[in-house]
Amino acid sequence: MDEIFSQIANLGFPIVVSIYLLVRIEAKLDNLTVSITELSKAIENIKRV
């Protein structure tokens, strides 16, 4: 029984941390994508002037 809990602790914690970090990074990447798109549009507007 202790072996099972040990395996869950050894595998479960890194999995949970990895999922948490991936979710946080995904949100930041979405914001970065929006910012790059807005910057691209702003550069296009400057070229037209």
C-alpha positions as CSV (number, residue, x, y, z in Angstrom):
1,M,0.0,0.0,0.0
2,D,2.8,2.4,0.8
3,E,4.4,1.6,-2.5
4,I,1.3,2.7,-4.3
5,F,1.2,6.0,-2.4
6,S,4.9,6.5,-3.1
7,Q,4.4,6.0,-6.9
8,I,1.4,8.3,-6.9
9,A,3.5,11.0,-5.1
10,N,6.4,10.5,-7.4
11,L,4.4,10.6,-10.6
12,G,1.3,12.6,-9.7
13,F,3.0,15.7,-8.5
14,P,5.2,16.3,-11.6
15,I,2.1,15.6,-13.8
16,V,0.0,18.2,-11.9
17,V,2.8,20.8,-12.0
18,S,3.3,20.2,-15.7
19,I,-0.4,20.6,-16.5
20,Y,-0.6,23.8,-14.4
21,L,2.4,25.3,-16.2
22,L,1.1,24.4,-19.6
23,V,-2.2,26.0,-18.9
24,R,-0.5,29.2,-17.7
25,I,1.9,29.4,-20.6
26,E,-1.0,28.8,-23.1
27,A,-2.8,31.9,-21.8
28,K,0.3,34.0,-22.1
29,L,0.9,32.7,-25.6
30,D,-2.6,33.7,-26.6
31,N,-2.0,37.2,-25.3
32,L,1.3,37.3,-27.1
33,T,-0.4,36.2,-30.4
34,V,-2.9,39.0,-30.0
35,S,-0.2,41.6,-29.4
36,I,1.8,40.5,-32.4
37,T,-1.3,40.7,-34.6
38,E,-2.0,44.2,-33.3
39,L,1.6,45.2,-33.9
40,S,1.5,43.9,-37.5
41,K,-1.7,45.9,-38.2
42,A,0.0,49.0,-36.7
43,I,3.0,48.6,-38.9
44,E,0.8,48.2,-42.0
45,N,-1.0,51.4,-41.1
46,I,2.4,53.2,-40.8
47,K,3.5,51.9,-44.3
48,R,0.3,53.3,-45.9
49,V,0.9,56.8,-44.6
